[in-house]
Amino acid sequence: MVERAGRGSASAVKAAVRRRVGRPARTRRADGPGPSAWTRGRALAVAAVLTAVLLVFHRAVPNRVGGLGSLLESFLPWLGLVVVLLLVLALLCRSALALVALLLPVAAWTYLFGGLLLPASAGGTDDLVVVQHNVSDENGDPAGTARALAGAGPDLIALEELVPPALGVYERTLAPDYPYRAVRGTVGLWSRYPLTDARPLDIKPRGITEEWNRGLRAVAHTPRGEIAVYVAHLPSVRVRASGLASSWRDESAGLLGEAVAAEELNRVILLGDLNGTVDDRALEPLTERLNVAERGVALSYPAAFPLARIDQVMARSATVARIRALSATGSDHLPVVARVTVD
């Protein structure tokens, strides 16, 4: 009986195996459908829209609390890196929604800054070439700096943070090619053309009590006629835990704007370390009255890793066709050179 039972059991097992093999394997029930390309990346899409809003409506960011508006505008072009990062993330998660949303900040950035990347038109023979440089009062090679600036072949050279004995070195080194100069306080102007009516500018903030002269105005007698040339060095700003400290810079910019507005000569060129970018609302007393560079980025500060252009060339009844940065000197700023087309 035991033997028969064993044989019967074995036969039953074999039959069950044959039935199992002959039957198709059951598949595990699939999970529900995952998110589609149009539902993935909602957070990325929101971030893209917010970036576009900051680019287009940066003036709406209040400046009363910690100077947040000016701080944002000082680095506004760098929002382009945020757009690139969002693009990479959108591609990685295959989010069509985020990719479409990214069209907004891309369009905004291109509208605001894309023109700066376009090539400039060929310069005319009557164009003026100007150089602006904060040479630093700690520059250990003023002679080398002066030769580097002259090597760019400018017609006008504006310098800030001129202190003795470096001032004498600049004067001697630049004299052969730039026989005309005007120095007031710590700012100076060198020119291939005669300079007249040089005088200091009163752009000193009320809170500064010590001797402080960082602005001048002179008339350059160029082949295109008389041009009022302004050289200015506005007060520095500081980024602190409480925000941007820029009240002295802002006040000085207002005084400089008033001086430009009162200028009787129609043609004006402003060269200077303005400690602010042309997008910073604090420089509106100047940017509302003067043309800024149409082409070129020319990041100038800090020299070791430039993040912003705070060294500016602006003009009235003239066009700043292109601006670019020169190689580093002994300063913590990079020099900038611009081509100015006089109307």
C-alpha positions as CSV (number, residue, x, y, z in Angstrom):
1,M,0.0,0.0,0.0
2,V,2.8,2.4,0.8
3,E,4.5,1.6,-2.5
4,R,1.3,2.3,-4.5
5,A,0.7,5.5,-2.7
6,G,4.2,6.7,-3.4
7,R,3.9,5.9,-7.1
8,G,0.5,7.7,-7.3
9,S,1.9,10.7,-5.6
10,A,4.8,10.9,-8.0
11,S,2.5,10.6,-11.0
12,A,0.3,13.4,-9.7
13,V,3.4,15.7,-9.2
14,K,4.6,15.0,-12.8
15,A,1.1,15.7,-14.2
16,A,1.0,19.0,-12.3
17,V,4.4,20.0,-13.6
18,R,3.4,19.2,-17.2
19,R,0.3,21.3,-16.8
20,R,2.3,24.2,-15.3
21,V,4.9,24.1,-18.1
22,G,2.3,24.1,-20.8
23,R,0.5,27.0,-19.3
24,P,1.8,30.6,-20.0
25,A,3.5,32.2,-17.0
26,R,1.4,34.7,-15.2
27,T,2.7,38.3,-15.3
28,R,2.7,40.5,-12.2
29,R,0.0,43.1,-12.4
30,A,1.6,46.3,-13.6
31,D,1.5,49.4,-11.4
32,G,-0.7,52.3,-12.5
33,P,0.6,54.6,-15.2
34,G,3.4,57.0,-14.0
35,P,3.4,60.8,-14.5
36,S,3.6,62.0,-18.1
37,A,6.0,64.5,-19.6
38,W,3.4,67.1,-19.1
39,T,2.9,66.5,-15.4
40,R,6.5,65.9,-14.4
41,G,8.7,68.8,-13.3
42,R,6.0,71.1,-11.9
43,A,8.5,72.6,-9.4
44,L,11.0,73.3,-12.2
45,A,8.3,75.0,-14.2
46,V,7.4,77.2,-11.3
47,A,11.1,78.1,-10.8
48,A,11.4,79.0,-14.5
49,V,8.4,81.3,-14.3
50,L,9.7,83.0,-11.2
51,T,13.1,83.5,-12.9
52,A,11.4,85.2,-15.8
53,V,9.4,87.4,-13.4
54,L,12.6,88.5,-11.7
55,L,14.2,89.3,-15.0
56,V,11.3,91.3,-16.4
57,F,10.1,92.9,-13.1
58,H,13.4,93.4,-11.2
59,R,12.4,97.0,-10.6
60,A,9.5,95.7,-8.5
61,V,11.9,94.2,-6.0
62,P,11.9,96.7,-3.1
63,N,15.2,98.5,-2.2
64,R,14.2,99.8,1.2
65,V,15.0,96.6,3.0
66,G,18.7,95.8,2.7
67,G,19.0,97.2,-0.8
68,L,17.6,93.9,-2.2
69,G,16.7,95.5,-5.5
70,S,20.1,96.9,-6.2
71,L,21.7,93.7,-5.1
72,L,19.6,91.7,-7.5
73,E,20.3,94.1,-10.4
74,S,24.0,94.1,-9.7
75,F,24.1,90.4,-10.7
76,L,21.0,90.3,-12.9
77,P,22.8,88.7,-16.0
78,W,23.8,85.8,-13.8
79,L,20.2,84.6,-13.7
80,G,21.1,83.1,-17.0
81,L,23.0,80.4,-15.1
82,V,19.8,79.6,-13.2
83,V,18.1,79.1,-16.6
84,V,20.9,76.7,-17.7
85,L,20.6,74.7,-14.5
86,L,16.8,74.5,-14.8
87,L,17.3,73.3,-18.4
88,V,19.6,70.5,-17.4
89,L,17.2,69.4,-14.7
90,A,14.3,69.5,-17.1
91,L,16.1,67.3,-19.6
92,L,17.1,64.8,-16.9
93,C,13.6,64.4,-15.7
94,R,12.2,64.5,-19.2
95,S,9.7,67.2,-18.3
96,A,8.0,68.8,-21.3
97,L,6.1,71.1,-19.0
98,A,9.4,72.6,-17.6
99,L,11.0,72.9,-21.0
100,V,8.0,74.9,-22.3
101,A,8.1,77.1,-19.1
102,L,11.8,77.8,-19.7
103,L,11.0,79.6,-22.9
104,L,9.9,82.5,-20.7
105,P,13.2,83.2,-18.9
106,V,15.1,82.5,-22.1
107,A,13.2,85.1,-24.0
108,A,13.5,87.6,-21.1
109,W,17.3,87.1,-20.7
110,T,17.8,87.4,-24.5
111,Y,15.8,90.6,-24.7
112,L,17.7,92.2,-21.8
113,F,21.3,91.0,-22.5
114,G,21.4,89.2,-25.8
115,G,22.3,92.3,-27.7
116,L,25.5,92.7,-25.7
117,L,26.8,89.5,-27.3
118,L,26.2,90.6,-30.9
119,P,29.2,91.7,-32.9
120,A,29.7,95.5,-33.2
121,S,29.7,97.3,-36.5
122,A,33.1,98.3,-37.9
123,G,34.5,101.4,-36.2
124,G,34.8,104.7,-38.1
125,T,38.0,106.7,-38.4
126,D,36.5,109.5,-36.4
127,D,35.6,107.3,-33.4
128,L,37.2,108.0,-30.1
129,V,38.8,105.1,-28.2
130,V,38.7,105.6,-24.4
131,V,40.1,103.5,-21.5
132,Q,38.7,103.5,-18.0
133,H,40.7,101.9,-15.1
134,N,40.7,102.0,-11.3
135,V,44.5,101.4,-11.0
136,S,44.3,100.6,-7.2
137,D,46.2,102.6,-4.6
138,E,48.0,99.3,-3.8
139,N,49.2,98.7,-7.4
140,G,52.8,97.5,-7.2
141,D,53.6,98.2,-10.9
142,P,52.2,101.6,-12.0
143,A,54.7,101.8,-14.9
144,G,53.6,98.5,-16.3
145,T,50.0,99.4,-15.8
146,A,50.5,102.7,-17.7
147,R,52.2,100.9,-20.6
148,A,49.4,98.3,-20.8
149,L,46.8,101.0,-21.0
150,A,48.6,103.0,-23.6
151,G,49.1,99.8,-25.6
152,A,45.4,99.7,-26.3
153,G,45.8,102.9,-28.3
154,P,43.2,105.1,-26.7
155,D,42.6,108.8,-27.2
156,L,41.5,109.3,-23.6
157,I,42.6,107.5,-20.4
158,A,40.7,107.9,-17.1
159,L,42.3,106.7,-13.9
160,E,41.1,106.4,-10.3
161,E,42.9,105.8,-7.0
162,L,45.9,107.9,-8.0
163,V,48.1,108.3,-5.0
164,P,51.8,109.5,-4.6
165,P,54.3,108.4,-5.5
166,A,52.5,106.2,-8.1
167,L,50.9,109.4,-9.6
168,G,54.4,110.6,-10.7
169,V,55.1,107.3,-12.4
170,Y,51.8,107.5,-14.4
171,E,52.6,111.0,-15.4
172,R,56.1,110.2,-16.7
173,T,55.1,107.0,-18.4
174,L,52.1,108.4,-20.2
175,A,53.6,111.8,-21.1
176,P,55.2,110.9,-24.5
177,D,51.8,109.8,-26.0
178,Y,49.4,111.7,-23.8
179,P,50.9,115.2,-23.3
180,Y,47.7,116.7,-21.9
181,R,46.4,115.7,-18.4
182,A,44.2,116.9,-15.6
183,V,44.4,115.5,-12.1
184,R,42.1,116.4,-9.3
185,G,42.3,114.6,-6.0
186,T,42.6,110.8,-6.7
187,V,41.2,110.9,-10.3
188,G,42.9,111.9,-13.5
189,L,42.4,112.2,-17.2
190,W,45.1,111.8,-19.9
191,S,44.5,112.9,-23.5
192,R,46.0,113.0,-26.9
193,Y,44.1,116.3,-27.4
194,P,44.3,119.5,-25.5
195,L,42.3,119.8,-22.3
196,T,40.9,123.0,-21.0
197,D,38.6,124.2,-18.2
198,A,39.6,121.3,-15.9
199,R,37.9,121.5,-12.5
200,P,36.9,119.3,-9.6
201,L,33.4,117.9,-9.3
202,D,31.5,118.1,-6.0
203,I,30.1,114.6,-5.7
204,K,31.1,114.1,-2.0
205,P,28.3,112.6,0.2
206,R,27.3,114.5,3.2
207,G,28.4,111.8,5.6
208,I,32.0,111.9,4.6
209,T,33.8,114.5,6.7
210,E,37.4,114.1,5.7
211,E,39.1,115.5,2.6
212,W,37.6,113.7,-0.4
213,N,37.9,114.6,-4.1
214,R,37.0,111.9,-6.5
215,G,35.6,113.7,-9.5
216,L,36.7,116.0,-12.3
217,R,35.4,117.6,-15.4
218,A,37.4,118.9,-18.4
219,V,36.9,119.8,-22.0
220,A,38.7,117.8,-24.6
221,H,39.3,119.5,-28.0
222,T,39.0,116.6,-30.3
223,P,38.8,116.4,-34.1
224,R,35.1,116.0,-33.7
225,G,34.8,119.2,-31.6
226,E,34.6,120.0,-27.9
227,I,33.6,117.2,-25.6
228,A,33.0,117.5,-21.9
229,V,34.8,114.6,-20.2
230,Y,33.8,113.6,-16.7
231,V,35.9,111.2,-14.5
232,A,34.4,109.9,-11.3
233,H,35.0,107.4,-8.6
234,L,31.8,106.8,-6.6
235,P,31.9,105.4,-3.0
236,S,32.2,101.7,-2.5
237,V,29.3,99.5,-1.6
238,R,29.4,96.7,1.0
239,V,27.4,93.4,1.0
240,R,26.6,92.6,4.7
241,A,24.3,90.2,6.5
242,S,21.7,93.0,6.6
243,G,21.9,93.5,2.8
244,L,23.6,96.0,0.5
245,A,25.1,99.1,2.1
246,S,25.1,101.7,-0.7
247,S,23.7,105.0,0.7
248,W,26.9,107.0,0.0
249,R,27.2,105.6,-3.5
250,D,23.6,106.4,-4.2
251,E,23.9,109.9,-3.0
252,S,27.1,110.5,-5.0
253,A,25.5,109.1,-8.1
254,G,22.7,111.6,-7.7
255,L,25.1,114.5,-7.4
256,L,27.0,113.3,-10.5
257,G,23.8,113.1,-12.4
258,E,22.9,116.6,-11.5
259,A,26.3,117.8,-12.7
260,V,25.8,116.0,-16.1
261,A,22.3,117.5,-16.4
262,A,23.7,121.0,-15.9
263,E,26.5,120.5,-18.4
264,E,26.3,123.2,-21.1
265,L,28.2,121.3,-23.8
266,N,26.0,118.9,-25.8
267,R,28.6,116.2,-26.1
268,V,29.6,114.4,-22.8
269,I,31.6,111.3,-22.1
270,L,31.6,109.9,-18.5
271,L,34.4,107.5,-17.5
272,G,34.6,106.1,-14.0
273,D,34.5,103.4,-11.4
274,L,30.9,103.9,-10.5
275,N,30.7,100.9,-8.1
276,G,27.5,99.8,-9.8
277,T,26.3,98.1,-12.9
278,V,24.2,99.9,-15.6
279,D,21.2,97.7,-14.5
280,D,21.4,99.0,-10.9
281,R,18.6,101.4,-10.3
282,A,20.9,103.5,-8.1
283,L,22.7,104.7,-11.2
284,E,19.5,105.9,-12.9
285,P,20.5,109.6,-12.4
286,L,23.2,108.7,-15.0
287,T,21.7,106.0,-17.1
288,E,18.5,108.1,-17.7
289,R,20.7,110.9,-19.1
290,L,23.5,109.0,-20.8
291,N,23.9,106.2,-23.3
292,V,25.5,103.0,-22.2
293,A,27.4,100.4,-24.1
294,E,25.4,98.7,-26.9
295,R,27.8,95.8,-27.3
296,G,30.1,93.9,-25.0
297,V,30.0,92.5,-21.5
298,A,33.4,93.6,-20.1
299,L,33.1,92.3,-16.5
300,S,35.7,94.3,-14.6
301,Y,35.6,93.4,-10.9
302,P,37.1,91.6,-9.1
303,A,40.1,91.1,-11.5
304,A,40.8,87.6,-10.2
305,F,37.3,86.4,-11.1
306,P,35.2,89.2,-12.6
307,L,31.5,89.1,-11.7
308,A,30.2,92.5,-12.7
309,R,31.2,95.6,-14.7
310,I,31.4,98.5,-12.3
311,D,33.8,100.4,-14.5
312,Q,31.7,102.3,-16.9
313,V,31.8,104.4,-20.1
314,M,28.7,106.5,-20.8
315,A,28.0,109.2,-23.3
316,R,25.6,111.9,-24.4
317,S,25.2,112.9,-28.0
318,A,27.5,110.0,-28.7
319,T,27.2,106.2,-28.9
320,V,29.3,103.8,-26.9
321,A,29.5,101.2,-29.7
322,R,31.4,98.5,-27.9
323,I,33.1,97.9,-24.6
324,R,35.5,95.1,-23.6
325,A,37.9,94.3,-20.8
326,L,41.7,94.3,-21.1
327,S,44.1,92.0,-19.5
328,A,44.8,92.2,-15.7
329,T,47.2,94.8,-14.4
330,G,48.5,95.3,-10.8
331,S,45.0,96.4,-9.8
332,D,42.0,94.5,-8.4
333,H,40.0,95.9,-11.3
334,L,40.3,95.1,-15.0
335,P,40.7,98.0,-17.4
336,V,37.9,98.5,-19.9
337,V,38.3,100.0,-23.3
338,A,35.4,101.4,-25.4
339,R,34.8,102.8,-28.8
340,V,32.7,106.0,-28.8
341,T,31.0,107.3,-32.0
342,V,30.4,111.0,-31.7
343,D,27.1,112.1,-33.3
